[in-house]
């Protein structure tokens, strides 16, 4: 792209943002949207319990509930006395309606192999695996660890556990043996389902080897069930290790679904904790299924003919809620892709969209900013005309990335649903309804119907405009039911900050139109000379500069100001670091936000420390900047990045 073209692009983005332009859904989109009437908000506000009960009733229940909500702060029970099965709601009910031949999963492996699976195919595979698990002694309430790459067997494993009432805990396939061991031991899992390996950027991940290392220190593990993915030679321990295909191929193809109480545990999913010890987030069956079923329909406007693609890994809550349980409860057809977006070239995602005619695309801001850094030639070389809706998930999206996504991927015609939610919330809580909501680049807009998300002061007082903390004032069906085995930690983490509200841990501001702007974790709020400055705000200002691809900002100790700002910056290809660039970027931030936000120090780097889900680990950057011993690094995608950054920071300090 020429300098002049870059300048034109920059001016266009700036005009859009400075005018605070609203992106309004087209008349055609509104006409065809599943939710096109704002009265849904009023309906929910008038009687929240009745509203959620109406959506719950769209699922299939073996026994209807006696009571919608039992709320004993901070513990909720939804649809008390009701019985259902998550696997049944994702499979059996669709087949009974004649949808067995509908495509459920279009899977593409990184090397280029592919599979097309109908709902009948998935149903048969899930039933067979459910019978295998029962034959291996797994019973209702037992925990099963799933440690797999992005292959269809990961979906089968989750739904097979749900079918027999076993509790699954999915561990991301990139986690280390220590991380897997820690989670297996905390959950006291009885069995691990893994694979001989998986593919990532052309390399084979040694999953079975890692599972062996973890299992060696996990006495509760009785068996390891191994999917053959790569065909490589691996050690198999006699009596403990079993080939998945040998058992599944011979299994009966029907397993009666276990009637589960609405409050029976569906899964445990571990998330990072500030103490370094992961928290086992507990989700139950009835409320969770209601939340993901409803929000998949509302937010993604999902219709029978859509091809849906959520690019998350199955190991994260996004994969649980918006690859497995939400879309499949809605009988969706969806893409699963095993590998990275830049293998073999940087157009892999766009080629998949073109090949399968994807209509709904849901990805992370980190990925979007990476695509921006790579340049528009990659998406421009593919036909993306099938797309009709775009989504963003995982962290706040800066306005420039939003506008780029809307323009270059959505071709100025696809609404962008920027979604806020957490592992703990189970489903999306703040998002536009694409057929109703006018969009603002960078804002997740408003709470969904039935969700009472507010911005509060330090004292817990709700404010109508301004900055503060994001809190949820009333229970919602898919909320976490606790931290596995640790009720006190649950109370302290989420319910001790404010007397009667769930504390999200995020800062937010609400504008004059009632739109919410997420500012990141509150420990990412810097107090500079008495002023609260969000790391997200400074990062957005830096990325707003055309030379910057990505940034991460942290507060560092300053004797005069209390805290000063340190910025770690990745430049776009063709831009050079140095004193001139340093001053340019500091001045740019001062101009965008004010002199108080001017970074004291900028470190130019080629990489940032990220989790395997793509989130920047700012606490590690703070440790580096302050010269402290590093905290837990087990969730890092590449541990070498930290050492390189430490050396770089020390050189420039």
N, C-alpha and C positions, 0 to 999 in steps of 0.2 A: 504494500500500500504506500502511495506517495505521501510526502509531507503535507501537501495541500489537501489530499483526501483525508488524512488523519485530522487535520485542522477542521475541515468541514464536519466530520463526524463528531468531534469534540464540541463544536458550536451547536450542533443539533441537539446533542444530549444536554448541554447546559441550558438551552432554551426550554426544553421540556421540563427540566427540573426546577428552574427558576420560576417558571410560570405555574409550578405546582399542578401541572396538567393532570386531569382525571382521564383514565382510559376507560371508556364506557363500552360495555358489551354491544356488539352489533345487533340490529333488530332481528336479523335472521337467527343469531345465536340465542337471543332471549326467547324468540318464538318457539324454538325447539328444545329449550332447556327443561330438565326434569323439575327444577325449582325455579320458577319465574315470578313468584309473587312474594313480596316482602312481608306479607301477613304471617308467614311462618314464624317470624321473630315474635310477633305479638301472641300468637297461639302458644308458643313455648313459655313466654313470660307469664301468661295468665295462669297456667297450671303446669309447672315443670314436670311433675310426676306423671300426669296424664299424657303429656306430650311424649315422654320417653316410653311409656307403656304402649302407646300406639305404634311406635317404631319397633319395639320388642315383639309385638304381636305379628309382625311380618315374618319373623323367624318361625320355624316349626318347633313346637314344644310337645313333649310327651305328656307333660302335666302342667297346667297353667299355675301361675303364682297366686299366693294368698294375699300378699302385700307387696306394693311396688318398692317401697324404700323403708328400711330400718336404719335410722341415722343416730348413732351414739358417738358423737365427735370424739376422736377422729376416725372411728371405724364405721364403714358403711356396708350394708347388705342390700343388694338390689334383687327384685323379683323373688322375694322370699317364698320358699316352698315350691318354686317352679323347677321343672326337670327338662333337660334338653341335652343334645350332644353336638359339639362343634363340628366334628367330622360329618355327621349326618346332614347338618345344615350347609356344608360346603359341597356335598356330593349327592347323597341319596335323594334329597328332595328335588334336585334338578333332574335326575334320571327318571324319577317318577312322573315328572312333567314332560317327558319326552325329549330331554336335552342331552341324552347320553352321547349322541354323535357330534355334539358341539365341541369345537376345539377349546381345550382348557389352557394348554401350555404349548407355546412355540419356543422350543429351547435351542439355543445356539452355543456350542462349545467354542472356546477360544481358538482351537486349531481349525475350526470351520465345519466340524461335524454338527448334525442337527437332529432333532426329534420333534415330531408332532403328536401330541397326546390329547385325546378326547376326554370328556368327563368320564366316559365309561372306562377308558384306559386307566385313568388316575384312580377311579373307584376300585377297579380290580387289583391294582398294585397296592393300594392302601389296605384293602381287606386281607390280602395275602400276608403283608408285613405285620398287620395286627395279629394274625394267627401265629406267625413266627414268634413275635414277642411274648405272647401268652404261653407258647410252648417252651420258651426259655425261662419261664417263671416270673415274668413281669405282670404284676397285678395292679388293680385300681389303686391309685395313690403312690405307687412306686415312681421314682425319678429315673429318667433316661437322658443321658447326655448325647447331643447330636453335634458332631464335629465333622462337617462335610463342606465340600466346595459348592458352588452354585450349579447344582445338577438337580434334575427332577426328584431324585431320591431324597433330597432334603425336605421337599414338600411332602412326599409320601411318609417320611419318618414322623414329621410333626402331626399329620392327620391320623396316622396309625396309633400314635400315643393317645391322641384325643379320643379316638374311637373306643379304646379299651379303658379309658379313665386314668392312664398313666400321665405323669406330669413331665413335660419335656423342658430341658434347659439347653438351648442352642448356644454353642460356643463358636464364635467366628473362626473360620478355617485358617486365619492367619495368626491366631494367638499362639504363644509359646507353650511349651510343656508345663511350665510353672503356672501360667494363667489357667490352662485347662485343668491342671491338678487342683488348683485353689477352688475352682468352681465345682468340680466333681465332688470334692471333699465336703464343701459347704452344703451341697444339695444331697449328699450321701446317695449318689446315683448308683444304680444297680448294673447298668449296661451302657456301653458307648457304641454309637453307630458312627463309623468313619469310612474313609476310602483309602485305597492304596496311595492315592495322590490326587492333585488337582493341577490345573494349568494357570499360570500367571505370567504374562509377558514372555511367553515362549518357554518358560522354565517350569519344572515339575515341583510342586510343593510336597514335602515328605510327610503327609498327614498321619499315616499309620505309624511311622517312626516316632512322631511327636506324641501320638496317643499311647504308644507303648511306654514311653518315658513317664508320662503322667500316671498311667494305670499302675505302674510299679510301686507308686506311693499312695494308691487309693484302694484300701482293703475291701471296700464295698463292691467294687467292680467284679462281676462274675463272668461276663462275656464281653467281647468286642466283635461286633458285626461289621464286616468289611465289604464295601462296595468296590467292584473292580472298575476303575475309571481309566487309569493310564496303562495298565498291563505290565508295570514294572515288577521285578522280583522283590518281594518283601517277606520278612520273617513272620511265620504264623505259629503262635504258641498253642500246642496241642491241648484240646479240652477247653481253652478259653476263647481262642480266636476262630471265627466262623466266616466263611464266604457268604455274603448276602445272597447272591444269585442261587447258590446251591440249596439254600433253605426256602427262599421265596418261590422259586420255580415249582417246588413240590407241595407248597402250602395250599390249603383250601381257599377258594376265591370268595368266600363270604364269611364275615365275622359280625355277629350281632352287636350293634352300637350300645355302649353302656349308658343307661340313663344317668345323667349327672345332675346333681343339685346345682341350681344357678350359682351358688357360692362355692362349689367345689373348685379346687385349683385346676387351672388349665395349663399354666406354665410359670416358670421362674426365669427371669432374664437378668443377668448381672450387668450392672452399670458402674462406672467409676465413682468412687467416693473421695471426699476431701481428705480422709484419713489414709488413703492409699489402699484400704481394704475394700474390694468391690461389694456392692450392695445387691442382694438377691431380691429383685422387685417381683412381687407376687401379683399375678392376674388370675381372676376367676372366670367362670364360663359365661353366665347369662348376661351380665352387664357388659363385659368386654365384647362379646359377639354383637350385642345391640349397638354399641358405639362404633365399631369398625364397619358393620354393615351399613348403618345410616350415613356415616360420614363419607364412605366410598361413593355412595349415590349422590350426596349433596355436593361435595367438593369437586369430584371428577366428572359429575354429570354423566355417569357411565351408562351406556346403552348396549343392547344386545349385539349390535354390529361393530362396536368399538374394539380396537386392538390397543390394549393398555400396557405401558412399560414403566415400571418403577425400577430404577437402576440400582437400588440398595442391595446389600447383601442380606441373605436370609438370617445371618447372625445378629442383625440389629433389629430393633423394634420396628423400624420402617418395613423391613422384610416380613416380619410377623404379621403386621397389621395391613400392609398394602401390597403384599405379594400373595400371602397365603389366605388369611382369614377374611379380610374385607372383600377383595375381588372375587374370591371363590364363593363366598356367601351370596354374591350378586351374579353368579354364573358368568363371570367375565372371561374373555379370551385375552391371554397376556403373554408377554415376552419374558423369558429368563435367559440371561447371558452370563456365561461363566467367567469371562476374562476382563481385561483392562480396556479403557477407551482408546488407547494408542497402540494397539497391537493388531495386525502388523504395522498399521499406519494410524495417523491421528484422525482418520475419518471413520473409524470402526463403528462408533455409535450412529453416525449419519447413514452409513451403509446399511445398518440393521433397520433403521427407520424406513429407508427406501425399499429394502427387500421385503419387509413384512407389512408395509403400509401402516405403520404405527399411527394412531390417532391421538393418543394421550401420552405425554412424556413427563415423567416425574423424577427430578434429579436434584443434586445439591449445589448450593452457591459456590462451594470450592471447585466443583467440576466446571461450572459455568465460567468462573474466572480463569480457569485453566484453558478452556476453549477460547476465551478472549485472547489469552496470551499466545496461543498457537496461531490465531489469525482466521479470517473469514473464508479463506480459500478452501478449507476443508468442508464446512457445511455447504458452501456455495457449489461444490462439485457434486452434490447429491440432490435428489428430488425429495424435498421435505413437504410436498404439497398435501400429503395425507393428514398432517398434523392439524388438530382443531383446538387443542387445549394443552397448556404447559403448566408444570408445577415446580415448586421449589421447596426443599425440606432440609432440616439439619442445623441451620444457623440463620441469623438475619442476613438478608441479601441486600448488598449495597445498591443504591439507585442506578449507578452506571451499569452494573451487571444485569439488573432487571431490564433496563432499556435495551441493552445489547441482545439479551435473550429474546425479548419481545420482537425486536427488529430482524435479527439475523437467523434465528431459529423459527420463530413464529411468523416471520414475514409480515409483521404489523397487523395480523388478523386474529391471532390466537390469544385469548385471555390468559394471564399468568396468575395462577393461584399460589400465592406465597403462604405457606402453612406453618403455624407454630404449634408444637406439641412436644412431648417428652416420653421417654421410656415409661415414666411413672403415670402419665395421663392415659396411656393406652391407645388413644386415637387423637385425631386433630381437634383442637379446641378453638383456635383462632385462624380464620381463613376467609377469603371472599367466597360468596356463592356466585359462580361465574355467570349465571343467567340473571343476577340481580345487582351485584355490587359493582360500583364504579371503583376502579383500581388506582392506587397511587404507588409509583415505583418506590420500593423500599419499605412499604408498610404492609403488614399482614392483615390490615384493615380491621375487621371487627370480630368479636366472639361469635361463634356459631350459635344457632338457636339452641336453647336449653343449657347454655354455658354462661355462668356469671363470672367472667374474667374482668378484673378491675385493676386500676393503678392506685396504689395506696402510699401514704407518707410513711416515714419512719415509725410513727405512732399507730399506724394501721388505719388511718382515716382515708376514705375513698375520695379521690379528686377527679374533677371533670376535665381538667386541662393541666398540662405540665408533666414533669418527670417524677418518677418514684419507683416503686417495686410492683411487679406483676403478681397478683394473688388471685385465687379462685374462691369465691365466697360461698358457694354451695356445692354439694356433692354431685357428681356426674357418673353415669353407669360404668364406664370403663376405667375408673380411677384405680390406682394400685390399692391392694388390700393390706399391704404391709411390707416389711422387709423380712425375708424368710428367716425365721428363727430369732428375730430380734425386734420385738414390739417397741422397746424403749428407744432404740435407734430411729425407728420409724417416727415416733412422736417427736423426738428431739430434732430430727432433720427437717421435717415438713410442717410441723404444727406448733412449734415453740416460739417462732418469731412473731406471729400474730395470733391473737386470742381465738378467733373464730374463722380463720381462713387458711387455706392451703398455700404455703409459700413456695413459689416456683423456683426461687433462687435467681430469677432474672430481673434485670432492670427494664423499665419501659417508660415511654412517654405517650400521652394521649393528646391529640391535637384538637383544634376547635370544632372539627367535624366528627369527633368521637373515634377517629382512626388511631389504632395502636401501632407504635413503632418500637420494636424490640431492640434493646441496647446491649444484649449479651448478659452473661452472668454478673451478679453484683460484685463478685470479687474481681471483675474486670472493670469496675468503676474506679477511676483514679481521683484522688483528692489533691488537686494542684492549687496551691495558694488559696485554699478555702473553697475552691470551685470543683463541683462534681463534673468530671469529664469521662465520657464513655470511651473505652478502647475501640469499640465498634465505630464510633463517630470519627475518631482520628484515622482509623483504618480506611473508612469510606472516603475520607478526604484525600488520603494518599493514593488510593486506587483510582480516584477521580483524575489524577494526573496521567496523561497519555503514555508516560514512560514506565509506569508501574504496573506490574502484573498482579502482585499479591503483597500483602503486608500483614504483620502482626505487631500489636502495640502492647506494652506493659508499663506499669508504673514502677519507678525505681526511687529509692530513698534520696531525698535532697534536704540538706540542712536548713535551707532558707524556705523553700516552698512546701516542705513536708514530703511531697512526691513530685518527681519530674517524669517526663515522658521519654521512653526509649522505643524506637521503632526498628523492627527487623523488616527489610524490604527486598523483594525479588523484582528485578527490572525485566521489562519485556526484551525479547531478543533484539539486538542492534543498539541498545542503550548501554552506556558505560558508566560505572560508578566513579566517584571521585568528589573532590571538594565542590566543584561547580554543581553537580547533581545534588549533593548534600544540601547546599544552600537553596537550590531551586525547590526541593521538596519541603524543606522547613518553611520557606516563604509561602508555598502553595497551601500548606495546612493552616498557617496563620491567616491567610486570606480567606479561606473557606470557613473557618470556625472562629478565629480570633487569636490574638497574640498569646493568650493564656494557654492555647493548645499547641503551640509551637514545640515540636520535639526537641529535647536537649541533645539527643544522640540518635543518629541513624546508622544502623549496621546493614551493609549490603551483603546479601547471601544468595546462594543458588537454590537452597531448599529451606523448608521450615519443618519443625518437628510436628508430625501429625499422627493421630490415631489411624488405625486401618480403615475407619469409616470416613476419614478425610477431615476430621476436626483438628484445628490447630491446638496444640497443648501449651497454652500460654503460661501455665504455672511453671513449666520447665524453662521457658524463656525468662521468667522472673528469677528463677533459681540461678540461671546463668548470669543474668545482669547483676544480681546481688552477691554473686560469688558463693552461694550456698551449696551444700551437698544436694544432689538431685534426688527428687522423690521417685515414686513408682514410675518406671519406664516400660512396664510390660506391655502396655497397649500401643506402643509406638510402631509405626509401619517400618521405620528404618532407624535403628539405634545409632548408626554411624553419623546421622545428621547432627545429633547432639554434640558429639565430640568435635566435629568440624566447626560448629557454631561457637563452642567454648573457646577453641583456639583463636577463632576470628575475633571474638569479643575481647579476649585478653590482649590480642595484638593491638586493637584499636582503643582500648581503655586508657 
